[in-house]
Amino acid sequence: MLPDIPTIPSSWKRIGIVGIPPVAMIQNFRERGMEIIDLDEPQGLVTLDETASLIPRVYCAVLRTVVLNALRQHGLLDGVVVDTGPGECDGAIYVADILSQLHIPVQTVANLDSTRLGSSISESDLPLLEKRSRITRSVLSPEGAALPAGAASPCHATAGFWGVPPHDFSLLSLFPDTTHIFGWARCMENKTPADHALERVINPSIPMVFFAQFFCAKTALARKLAGEHPKALMVDCDVRSGGSVRAKIEAFLELSGAGGAGTYPKS
């Protein structure tokens, strides 16, 4: 184990994670046979109002989901590991404090991993929703996200999605299968969440949607990159994407020639 990776108590068997802990830490959890729960992911019916007494509404849906999941897992977790490194916003530090208030043992760690594990999922022809699901599930494993048999990667891109995975997964169903993933979600697949150079990579030859959660610090970078891109749409939304947001994305993809869900580039 690397010297900058904190030691997790041997008594911890069922552990929650927030963000992306270092690969060496996830590998250690696997070797110890620990059960890992991703607290970033919505689990069952999500009613974020339950967290109002603990975390301000101006925090993004992801961090509020973390607190909600911790509440629902109360007494079932031996501890929580929170990535508070430069790949995460400052809100992660304060969420770690909130979890401590719930009498949950918390260990913080800074993920500074720099070895990119590849972007085969981000550049594949899988439906965008499946791309996102596979990348998100991969945080529970020290290996990279697996590409299923028959999937093409890299595929010829007709659109791009930049940003973090949205809380409302259905938003991704609007995009063609030939959409490449960029931004922090691609860093997530590579297991290098603090790779700011990779996060800034864009493709100016395809129409791209730049997405950020309401109240997320990454909105500043999203707006900057969208302003530099010749075919860009900037979108920000929170828990649910309203009809106007969805209509805006659908119109943008159609008018830019990218096509809609399930479509492929015309030969």
Secondary structure, DSSP 8 states (H G I E B T S, - for coil): --TTS----TT--EEEEES---HHHHHHHHHTT-EEEETTS--SS--GGGGTTTS-TTS-HHHHHHHHHHHHTTTT-SEEEEE-STTS-THHHHHHHHHHHTT--EEEE----------TTTTSSS-HHHHHHHHHHGGGSSS-----TT--SS---SEEEEES--SSGGGGGGS-TTEEEETHHHHHHHT-TT-HHHHT---TTS-EEEEEETT-TTHHHHHHHHHH-TTEEEEEE-SS--HHHHHHHHHHHHHTT---TT-----
